[in-house]
């Protein structure tokens, strides 16, 4: 009689299917094709009185003011159902990041499932190798500097070089299981603040971590720490097909509107920048400062938005600075009286057991003349400034770890 009642639940609602053990048992008795249970039917099988039901969670996530896509809601329900079936211990706080949205849109939600309310709705960054405004690439590889999609369980909070941060354990083998070894953590970032996004039309980028607005990061981290579910969502066919948290049961197939290249290209070009060749050896050494300009001055001089890809990763006295390239230096050479350039080098500072990278600025001084130098491989310049010997400015496209957002 109980089996017949369960079979009656196997109707046409395209969300969930029978748990594998029960499904196999039913097939043994009555060979059937995979059919999907309603949420009520699935709740009857895996519901616990101390947890919110899947129906209640669906109702919460489906509220129009949350602006969650139906695919993301479907994925979230599947993850929760699979987590319950696998007896994964987690607290009833759910965090969702929708990486199918651009970074200038809010794409992080935190829900209190037990009390049926949304706690936070804000911005989130992606990795610098995952794309610019849109997330195009994902990676589970060490030092890829790309984001990793998939299901996570939050771990402990700690104070690191980015302030209060949250360790994350990737649960999706092949997609994010290297997250802890890659030091993929949640932390705050000044480059994810709404004012930054409004001014530069996108969020800055991390080295693969989901960075949040600094003004909210501490509250969010303290809310979701210590074993809550975090889903970094993207509609990727491989993840849909192989995630154990989307395929723990014979579910109705997930349909895709797009497919991405999961792995970022092995080599992406780094932007050209100008540096002071102090050693006059025609290459950039660690002691050679790069040449920067205030972001506000950049916009005035060049009448275009400052390139965030050449922005210092740290502010200096709450101001952003842009590394200039050869073409921009050529234009600056025609209006020397109105431009103030700076040399910048990183300076390490110990704080809470971590080395913080700070930016040390030095004014170039009043530039008297800039003369191009012809070389075989790249552009160089002879620069004369007051009270200083002749300087050689060179260009490079090598990676600089403290440059680019």
N, C-alpha and C positions, 0 to 999 in steps of 0.2 A: 504493500500500500504506500509506504514512504517513497519507494522508487518511482511509483506512478505519479505521485504528487510532484516530485522533482522534475519528471519528464514533462509534466504539464507546464512547468515554468520555462521550458526551453522553447521560447517563442521566437518572434522575428526582430526583437530589439537588437540593433547591431552595435553592441558594446562589449559584452563579456561572454565567455563560454564556460562550460563546466570545468571545474578543477580537474587536473589530469587523472588522479586516482579514481575519482568518482566517474569521470567520463569513460575510463577504461572498464570500470565495473559495469556500467550501464551498457557499453558495447558488447560485453560478454553475454549479458542477458538478452539484449535486443540490439542487433547491429544497426547503428544509425550513423548519419553524417553529422559533422560538427554543426551544432546549432547554438545560438547565443542566448544567454539568460538575460532577463531584465535585471536592472540594478536591485530590485527587490528580491529577485531570486538569488542573486549572488550574495546579497546581504544575509539571506537565510542560511547560507552555507558557511560564511566566514565571519559573520558579525559577532562582535563581542560587546557586551553591555557597557563596558568602560571606554568604548571608542565611538566616535561619530560614525553613522552609517554612510555608505557610499551614496545613497540617495541624498542625504543631508549635505555631503560634500559637493555633490553635483549641483545642488540648488545654490549653494554659496558661490561656487566658482562661476556659475552661469549668469549671475546678476549682471545686467548690462553695463553698469557703471564701472565694472572691473576691466572691461575691454579685453577679455581673454578670447583667443581664437578657439573654435570648437575642437580643432586638432590638439591644441595644448591641453584643453580640459580632458579630452579623451585619454591622452597620454598620462596625465596626472592621476586619473582614476585607475588606469591600468597599473601604474607604479604602486599606488597604495594597496590595491588588491593583491598584487604579487608580493609586496612586502609583508602583508598580513599572512598570506599563504605560506611564506617562507619563515614565519615567526621572527621577523626582524624587529628588534626592540627599537622603538623610536618614539619621541614625544609628539603630541598632536599639533605641531607647527609645520607648515608647508611653505617652502620658498620656491618660486618659479622665476626663471630667467628665460625670456623668449628671444633667442638670438636670430630669429627670422626678421626681427624688427631692426631698423637702423639705430645707431647709438644716440642720435639726437631726439629719440622718442623714449618715453618711460617704458621700461621693459623688465622691471623686477617687481614682483609682488610677494608679500609675506602675509600668510593667513593663519589665524588662530582657529583651527578646525573644531576644537571643543566648544568654544564660545561663538563660533560661526560669525566671524568678522574679519575684515581686512585690517592689518596693522600698518603696513607700509606699501607705498606704490611710488617707485622712483627710477632713477637711471642706473645703468650698469655698463662698465667698460668691457671690451674684449681685448685679446692679445694683439700686439703690434704686428705679428705675422698672420693674423686672421683676416685682415682687410682694413679698410680705412673707415668709412662711415658704416658700411655694411659688413657683416661677418661672412666671409667667403670660404675660409679654410679652417680646419680643425686638426689637432694633432695630439697624440698621446706620448710623443717622443720627447726625451730629455733635451733641454736647451732649444726647443723649437720656437719658443716665445709665442705660441699660438694657444688659443682656448681649447678646452676639451668638453665636448658635449656629453650628456649622460646623467645618470643618477648618482647622487652623493649623499653621504651621511656626515653631518657636521660633527666636528670633534671639539677639542678644547680651545678656548681663547687664550691669547698670550700677547705680550707687548714685544714688538719687533721693530725693524727699521722704519716701518710705515705706521707706527703707532699700534693701537689695539688691532689685532688681526685674528683670524679664525682658521684653524687647520681644517682641511677637508679630506675625507676618505672617499675615493672613487670606487663605486660598486660595479661599474660596467666594464668587465674585462675586454680589453682591446680598444676601448674608447676613452677611459679615464682612470684605469687602475694604477697608473703611474703618477697620479696627481700629488700624492704625499711626497714621493721621491723627487718630483719636479719642484717642490715647494710652492705648489699652487694653493694659495690661501685667499681668503676674503679680507680686504682691507680698505681703508679710505683713500681717496685721492682728490686733491684740489682740482684736478682736471676733469672731474665728473660732476662738479657743482653746476646747478642750472645756469648761473651767470656765465660760466665758461662756455657751456654748450650754446647758449644764446649768442654769444659773441663770435664763436668760431665755427658754429653750425654743425658741430659734432663733439662727442666726448674725446678726451685724450685716451691713449691706449696703454695698457699694462704690458707685462711680459708673460701674459697668459692668465693672470689672476682676475677674478671678477671684482674689480674695484668699484666702490660706491662713493656717493658724495660724502665728503668729510663731515659735513654737518649732521649726517644721519648714521654714519657707519658704526659708531660706538653703540647706539641704541639698537640697531639691527643685529649686530654681532651678539650683543648680550641677550637678545630675544631668541635667536635661533641656535645658539651654541649648545653643545652637549647632546648630540644624537637627535637631530631633526632632519627631515628629508629635504634635499635641495635638488631640483631638476633643472639642468641647463639644456634647454630644448632647442632642437633644430630639426626640420622635417627631412631627415636624411634616410635614404632607403636601407643602407647597411645597418644603421642603428635600429631602425624599425624592425628589421628582420632578425637581428642577433642579440639584442639586449635581453638579458634574463629577466629584467623587470618590465618588459613589454610582451614577453612570450612565455610566461610561466604556465599558461593554460592554452588550449586550442582556441585562440581568440579569433574573432572575425578579422579579416585582413585590413591592415591600415593602408589607406590610399595616399599617394603622394602627388603634389602639384609640381615638385621640383626635386632635382638631385644635385648634390654638390660634389666637388672634389674635396675629399676629407683631408688629405695631406697638403700642406702648403708647399709651394715650389722650394726646391733645395736652396736656390739662390735668388734673392730679390735685390735689385739695385738699391744702394744707399744714396741718398741725395748728396750732391756736390756741396762742399762748404769751403770757406776760406780760412786759413790759419796762418799764424806768424811763425815762420821757419827760423826759430831762434838759433838753431845749430847750423843753419845754412847747408843742410845736407840733402835738400830736395825731397824730403819725405817727412811725414808727421811722426814725431816722437811723443811720448806721453807728456813730456814737459813743454810741448809747443801749444800755446793757447789758441783757441779758435776765436774768430772775430764775430761779434754779435751786435745787435741793435735792439733797442726797446721795441716791443710789439706795436705800441701806439705810434712810435715814430715810423716804423715800417709802413703802417697803413697810410700815414700822411704822405710819405715820400713816393710810394709806389702805387697809391690809389687802388689797392686791392687787399683782400684779407690776408693776414700773416699766415704763412705756411706752417701749420701745426706739426708737420713731419720734421721741421727743422727747429722746433722749439726746445729750449732747455727743459729737462725733466724736473727741475726744481725752480720755483720762483725765487727771485731775489727782492727782498723787501716788498713782497706781494705784487711784484710786477713780472710779466713774462718777457722773455728775450728770444730773439730769432737769430740763428746763424745765417750769415749772408753767403751768397754764391758769387761766382765770377761775373755773371751778367749784372747782378745788382751792384757789385763794386764798380763796374764800368759806369753805371748811371750815377752812383754816388760821387765819382771823380769829377762830375760836371757841376756839382753843387756842394762843395766842401764846406762852405760857410754855414750850412743849415743842418749838418749831420753830426751826430755824436756817436762814435763807435767805441766798443769796449773789447778788451781781451778777457777771456774767461777760462778758468781751470777749476777742476773739482778739488775740494778740500774735505778730507775725511774727519769726522768728529765722532767720538765714542759716546753712545747713549744707550743705557739699559743693556749693556753687553753687546751692542751691535754698532758697526761703523755706519754712520749716516753720511751720505754724499751731499755736501753743501757746495754752493757755487761762489767762487771768489772773483769779483769783477775788478778790473783795472782800466781806467779810461785810456784810450789810445793817445789822446791829446789832440791839439789842433793840427789837423793834417794840412800840409802845404801843397803836396803834389802826389799824384799816383800815376806811375808810368808802367804800361804793360811790358812784360818780358817774353820774348818768343822762346818757347821750348818745344821739344819734339812730342812730348806726351801729354802735357796739360798746361793750363794757363797759370802764369805767375806774374807778380807785380813788384816794382820797386816803390816803396812808400817813404815819403819824407814828412816828418812831423817836427814841431818846434821842440827844442831842447832834447832831441833824441837823435841817435845816429840813423843812417839809412837802414830801413827794415825791408826784408823780403817776405812778401805775402805769397803763399802757395795755395793750391787747391788739392782736395782729396775727396775720394768717395769711400774711404774705409769706414768700418763700423765704429761708432763712438758710443759707449754704453750709456752715457748720461745725456744723450741728445736724441730728440725725436719723441713725439707723442702721437 
